[in-house]
Amino acid sequence: MATTIRHLQNYTVLGCLFAAAWIFAPIQEEFLTHAIPALGTSGPMLAAFFEMLVIFVFGFLVYEVSKSTVIPSFVVCIFIGMIERGSLQPIVGNSNMLTILTTFGAALILFGGGLDTPFGRFAKLIDPILAIATIGTIITALLFSQFLVTISTMSGAALPIAAAVILGAALASTDPAAIIPSLKPLVFRNARVKHIAISESALNDVIGAVLTTVFLGLFTFGDIAEMPRSIQAAYLRLLTPETGLEVIYELLVGGGIGVLGFAILYGWNRVKRTLGGAPGEADAAMFLAVPLLCFVAATALHGSGFLAVFISSLLFQVEEHFRHIEHYFNHTIEAFMKPLIFLLLGASVDPAMLMGSAKIGLVMGAIFVFIIRPAVIFLTIGPFHWGRHKISFNELLFLSFVRETGVIPAVLLIGIGASGIAGAETAVAIGLWVILFTLVLQPPLTPLLAQMLGLATVAKPIASAKSLGRVAVLGSRGLSFTERLGKVTDWADTYGVRHVILLHCPEDRYATEFIVEMEKRVKEAFDGIYAERKKAEKQSITLELILRPGTLQQNLEAVLHSYDVSMVFVGSKMLDYRLDEVKKLGAPFTFLS
């Protein structure tokens, strides 16, 4: 009963947010169109600031309200953008400003996607990842365009070939920003299926962007007499020497600039390490400057700017002294860039056009999820069932359902709307329905499917254990706990604490195989402590292992809530890059070198 009431409250708050946006939208529009222009020369500047204010406020409110519901924040942002269409018109109606904002956001999001992709695991699984992210993305785009032309023709509202081809390319990629949250609560028996899904979604964003750019150039700047008259003709054009060399050149230049971007990050990393790894106030600027440098340099040389951005961060491994920057960078993306893109996408679509395209859009969403995605997965990754990877049938079924379409396709949709090609408005409306279909349907069902297929279990919450009395907690992400346990138990003896918890959070390494190995190591360490204490005739003490997914900070918060914690022991590096977060925990800390 209490759970039902809480859910009802959460969705009521969400409804109030929509109502507030609807009530204030005309007031904001009136303020933009009449009050601000009356301020004279300062009007344009204040209008721009007001636009940013709207985006910041709704980005914050959407994030806070939607996290208590099963509706992804992306979806809520899209609908808020539709409601706020009038007040966001100064941005949406200015194609240059719209392109700059969305491209800037896409570059930073792709950079973050590279940082979130563990390169070691990417390299081990590179053949199935490349198969689905390259060949699979092209086949997905081709099949979607072909189905779309057929369905739209049957409905009596045939979509122009150019719009269908470009829309298929724009929607072909999946979205790590939507996939990762649905996988976070899962403990996979074999983590490779998770790494394939995340790595594929990060890489195919780049492939989808390149494909969309090529087709936009083909239909926008090509000779009208030589433009393709069918979906097949458009894709056959990719095989011509001229277009093929153009694509290869884009990829080579983008990849080369990306390596140079990585070299800058690597050199910066070496300098910081030489200086002792102390965080600097201006460090965050480098995480903004490098993706922009890579994008500008690659695009200026007619290469793929998005590929350059992704490669620069994929090759770079974030070390401890950069965690504070990564943390800030991720918050910038989550709190501003993603809401910005989806608010603008919602504001870019005419509601009447959206409703008129509902039937085709929903049908295409269903075809995308239940026909095209499974066919592409079994066609491209199916052969690895017999190779060295031995990807199981259930893993193939699971990957067939991981098809969330999100941020980069949203950016590309906005670009299609601004391109002026015939049928662009209808294509954007259909594309928005497909995005909504995948984001509403798949995230809540993904964990359930993983459990049904026997691939994963859901990590149980930490149970309350206040009755144990005072406890000491040692937080760890690696193997340093073997050297630190003795210091913690000595402290416990001094202060009369009889229960010590080892909280181990390996983050992206968390999987069933890793858990088995880690439990074995921890048992050996615990047995060693028990033996030493028995030999020294010390008072008995209880050692407990809590092995969890997620970050150390998140799990420390849960442990502090569930246990009567007297002291938390962590490595001193945590003090370097998360001092503010440590302070917010409000617990006594001891930092071990």
N, C-alpha and C positions, 0 to 999 in steps of 0.2 A: 504493500500500500504506500509506504514511504517513498519507494522508488518511483511509483506511478505519479505521485504528487510532485516529486522533484523534476521528472520529465515534463510534466504539464507546465511547471513554472518556467523551465528552460525554453520551451517552445512559445510560451506566452511572451517572454522577454524578446524572443526573435520576432514575433508578430508585432510587438510594440516598436521594434527598430524599423521594420518596414513601414509601419503607420507614421512614425516620426519623419522618415524620409519623404513619404508622400505628402505630409502636411507642410513640411518646410521647403520642399522643392519649388513651388511657385513663389514663395517669399524670397528664396535665394535668387531665382531667375529675375524677379523684379528688381532686386538689389543690384544685380549685375548689369541689367539693361538700362536702368534709370538713375539710381543713386550714385554708382561709381563714375559713370561718364560725366556727371555734373561736377565732379571734383577737379576737372581740368586736366592739366598735364600729368598729374600723379595718378590719374585714372587707370591707364594701362598697367602700371606697376601694381597697383592695389588689386586689380582684377586678377592678375597672375597669382598674387599672394592668396587671394580668396580661393582660387581654384585649388592651390596646394593645400589650403586649410580644409576644404571639403574632402579631398583625397585622404589626408592624414587622419581626420576625425573619423570618417567612415571606415577607413582601413583598420583603425584601432578598435572601433566598436564591433565591426564584423568579426574580427579575430577573437575578441573576448566572448562575444555572444555565441558564435557558431561552435566553439570548441566543446560546449556542453551539449551539443546535438550531434546527430549522425549526418547532418548536411554539411558538406565541405565548405570552407570559407570562400573558395573560388566561386561556387554556385551563388552564394549569398551576394558576393560582390557584383556578379553579373546582373542580378535583379535590382540591386541598389543602383547600379549604373544606368539601368533602363529608367528607373524612377527619377534619377538626377540628370537625365539627358539634357534638359534645358540649361541647368547651371554648369554643366561640363561642356557646353557647346563652344565656348571660346577655344578650347583645346581641340575638341573633335572636329570643329569646322576649319581649323588651321592645319592643313595636311603636313606642312613642314614641322610644326611643333609636335604634332601627333607622331610623326615618324621618328623624330629625335628622341622623344621620351620613351617610346616603346622599344626602339632599337637599343638605347642605352640600358633599359631594364633587361632586355633579352641578353645582352652581352654579359651583364653582371650575373644573371641567373645561370647562364651556361658556364661561367667561371666557377660559380658555386657548385654546379653539377660535377665539374671535373674534380674539385676538392673532395666531394663526397664519394667519389669512386676510388676505392683502394686499388692502386695501380698493380700491386703484386697479384691480386686475384683477377684483375682484368687481363693481365698477361697470361695467366694459367688457363683462362677460359676464352682466349681471344678468338679461336676459330668459330665456336658457336655464336659468340657475341657479334663478330663481324658478319657472319652469315645472315643473322636476323636483322642487324642494324643497317646493312647495305642492300643486299639482294632482297631481303624481306621488306624493307621500306619501299623500294621501287615497285615490287609486286603489289604491295598494299595500295600504293597510290594508283597504280594502273587499274586494279580490280575495282577500287572505290569509284574512280571516274567512269568506268564502263557501266557499273551498276547504276550510278547516278543518272547518266544519260538515258539509260533504258527506263528507269523508274519515272523520271521526269517526263519523258516522251509519252509513256503510258498514261500519265496523269493529265496530259493535255497541256502541260506547261514546260515544253522542252527547254533545257538549259543550254546555252551556247557551248560549243566544244571547248573554247578557250577557258571559260569559267569553270567547267567541270574538271579539266585537266589540272588547272592551277589549284583548285580546291582539294582535289585528291592528294596532290603533293604536300599541301599545307597541313592536312590532317593526318598524314601517314605516320608521324612520329608519336611515341608515347611520352609520358611526362613523369620524370623522377620526383618532382615536387608533390605529385598526387599519389605516386606509388609508394614512396618511402614511408609516409605515415601509416598506411594500411598494413605494412609489413613489420613495423616497429614492435607491436606486442607479441609477435610470433617467435617461437623457438624452433628453428628448422632442424630436422634430423641431419640433413646435409645442406650446408649454407650455400652451395653453388647455385641452386635455383633462384635464391634471393639475389645473389651477385649478378647472375645473368640478366634478371629482370631490371635491376637498377642500372647496370652498365649499358645494357641495350638502350634503355630509355634516355640515358645521357648522350650516347653517341648518335642515335637516330634523329635526335633534335637537329644536329648539325646536317645530317644527310637530307632531312626534310627541308631545311632552310636552303641548302644548295640547290636541290631539285626545284623548289618553288622559284628561286631566283632565275634559274635557267629558263623555266617555262614562261615566267613573266617577261623576260627579255625576248623570248621567241615570239610571243603573241603581241607584245607592246611595240617592239622596235623592228620586228622583221618585215620583210616585203609582203604586202597583203596578198599578192598573187601566189606566193610560195607558202602561205600559212597552212598548217595541217588541217584537213577537213574531217578527221576522225581521231579517236583516242589512240588507235594503233599507229596512225601516221605520226602523231606527236611523239610517241615513245620510240618509234623507229628513227626519228630525227636525232635521238640521243646516240644512235649508233653510227651516224655519219662522221667522217673524219674531222670536219670542222667543229661540230658540237662536242664530239668526244675529246678532242684536244683542248677545247675551251674548259671543259669540266676537269680534266686531268691537271691543267694549268692552275685552275682555281684551288684544287685540293693540294697540289704541291706547294704553291705559294703560301696557302693558309697553314699547312703543316710546318713549313720552314720557319715562318714568322712565329708560330706557336712554340717551336723549339727555342728560338731566340728569347721569347718571353719567359720560358722556363729557365733559361740560362741567367736571366736577370734575377728571378726569384731565388735561384740556387746560389748565385753570388751574394745576394743580400743575406740569405740564410747563413752562409759561411762567415760573413762579417759579423753578424749578430752572435753566432756561436763563439767566435774569437773574442768578442767583447764580453762574454759571460752569459749571453742569452737574456739579459735584462730587457724587459719590454720598454718601448719608447712611445712617447705621446703621438708621434707622427707616423708610426708603423702602419696604421690603418690606411693611410693615403696610398701606400704601395699596392695594396689589394684593390684599390680603385684605379690606380694609374696603369698597372700592367695590362688588365683586360682592355682598357681603352686604347693603350698604345698598340696592342696586338691587332685590335679591330681596325684602327685607323690605318696602320701600316699595311696590313694585308689587303684592305679594301682599296687603298690608294694604288696598290700594285695589281689591281684587278683579280685578287685572290679571294678566298673565303674568309671573311673576318670572323665569322662565328666559329669556324674550325680552328683558327689561330687562337682564339680565346680559350676554347675547350682544351686544346692540346697543352697550352701553357700551364693550366692548373692540373690536368690529369697526370702529368709527369712529376709534378711537385708534391712532395709528401710533407704535410704540416707537422712540425716538431713542437715539443712542449712550449718553447718560448714564443711560438706564434699562435697558440691556442686562443689567447685573448683577442687577437685580430680576427681569427676565424669566427669566434663567437660574435663579435661586433658585426662582421660582414654578413653572417647569416641573419642576424636581427634586422639589418638594413634591408635585405631581400624580403624577409617575411613581413616586416612591418610597413614597407613602402612600395617596393618594386612589384610584388605580386598583386597586392590590392590595386595599385595604379593600373596595371595592364588589364585586369578583369573589369574594373570599373569603366575604363575607357572602351573596352570591347562591348559591354552592355550599353554604354551611351552611344556607340557607333551604329547600333541596329535600330531601324524603324520598327516600333512595336507592331504596326499593322502588317509590315512585310514579314515579321517574325511569325505572327499568327497565321498568315497566309501560307507559310512554308512548313507549318507544323507537321502535316501528314507526311510529306516527303522526308523531312528532317528526322522524324522518329523512326520511319521505316529504314532509312539509311543508317541510323544509329544501331538498330537491331541487326542489320546485315553486317555492319562493321564488326560488331562484337561476336555474333554467333556464327557467321559464315566466313568472312574474310580473315579475321585474326586466327582462328583455328587452322584454316587451310594453309596460311602462310607459315605458321609455327611448324606444322608437321612436314611441310615441304622443305623448309630451310634448316630446321634443327632436328627433324626426324632422323636423318641419316646418322646423327651422332649417338643414336640409341645403340648402334653396333660398334662404334669407334672406341677410342681409349676413354672417352668421357662416360660412356654407357648411361646416357640420360634416360631415365625410366619413362614409361608410358604415363604414369601419374604426374610426373614433372612436366611432361609435354602438355597434358591437360591443364595443369595449373597455369603455365605460361600462356596457354591459349585464352585464358580469361583475363590476364593482366593487360588491359588495353586502355587504361585511363589516358585521355587526351587533354592537355592542359596549356601551360604557359606559352611555350614557343609556338604551337599552332594558333593560340590566341593572337600573338604578335603578328603572325603571318596573315591571319584573317583580317586584322586591322589594315595591313599593307594591301591586301586584295581590295578592300573597300575604298582605299585611297588611290588605287591604280587607274580607275576609270574604265576598265575593260567592260565589254557588254555582259550584262548579267551579274555584275559584281555584287549588287545589293542582295539579290536572291541567293547567291553563293554564300555570302557572309551569314545570312539568316539560317540557311541549311547547316552550315558549319557550326553555328552556335548551338543548334539543336543537337548535333552529334556530340559536341563537347559536354553539354548538359546531360545527355543520355549516359555517357560513359562515367561522368563524375558523380552522378546520383546513384547509379545502379551498382557500380563495381567496388568502390572502396569499402562499404559495409559488408559485402559478400565475400571479399577476398580472404579474410581470416577464416571464415566458415568453410570455404572450399578447401583451403590448405589443411584444415583439420579433417574434413571428410575424406580427403585423398590420402591421409596418413603421412603427410609431409611435414607437419608442424603441430605444435601445441601452443596454447596461449599461456604466457607467463602469468602465474598467479600473483595477486597483490601480496605485499608483505603484511602478515597478520599481526594484530596488536598483541604485545607481550609485556605489558607494563608489570605484570605479576612477578616477572623474573627479578625485579629489583634493579639496582644500578648496574649498567653495563658500560664497557669500553668498546669503541669501534675502530678498527683499522681499515681504512679505505685503500683499495689497490686496483690498478688496471693492468699491471704486468706481473712479474715474478719477484718483485722487491719484497713482498710480504715474508718470504722465507728468512730474510735478514732482520726484519722489523718486528716479527712476532714476539721475540724474546724481550725487546724493550717495552712492548705494550704489556706483557704479562708481569714484568718487573714493576711497572707503574701500578698495575692492578693490585699487586701484593702490598705496595706501599700505602695505597688508599682504601684497602679493604673491599675492592671490587672483585666479585667471584665469577663474572660472566664476561667473556671477550668474544666479540663478533668480528669475523673477517668478511668485509663487504667487498666482493670482487666484481668489477664491471669491465669486461674486456671489449665492450662496444661492438665494432663490426666483426670481431672474431667469434662472437657468441653464436654457438651452434651445438647440436647434440654431441658431435665428435669432440669438440673442444671441451665441453662440460665434463665428459668422461675422463679425459686426460687431466683436466685441472682438478677434478675431485680426487684423483689418484695422488697428485702432487701435494694437495692440501692435507690429505690423510697422512702422508709421510711426514709433513711438517708438524702436524698436530701430534702424531705419535712421538716424534722427537722431543717436543715440548713436554708432553706427559712423562716420558721416560726421565728426562733431566730433572723435572720437579720431584718425581718419586725418589730419585737417587739423592737429591738434596733435602728430602723430607719436608718439602714445602706444602702448605695447605692446598687442598684440591681446588681446581679451577675448571670451569666449563668453557670449551672452545667451540664456536659455531660458525659454519660457513654459510653465507648468503651470496649466491652466484646469480647475477641479474643482467638482463639486457638493459640498454639505455646508458645514459651518462652517469658518471660517479656522483655528480652534483644532484641529479634528479633522485637517485636512489638514497643518497644521504638524507634528503628531505623526508623521504618515506620512512626511513629507519628512525629518524629523530621524532617523527610523529607516532611511531608504533612502540618504541622502547624508551625506557628511562635512561637516557645516555648521559654519562658523567664526563666523558672526554672522547673526542674524535681525533684519531691520528691519521695524517695524510702526508704525502711527500711534499717537500718544500716547493717543488715546481708548481703545485696548485696555487700557492700563494702568489707566484709570479704572474700568472695569467688570468686568475679568477678571484682577485681580492674582493671586488665588490660583491660577487656571488657568495663568497665565504662569509662576509659580514652579514649578509641577509639571512643566512641560516640561523643566526642567533644562538650558536652553540659554542662551547669551549673547544678550541682546536690546539693541537700540538703538531708542529711541522717537523718532519724527520728528514734529514739529509740523505 
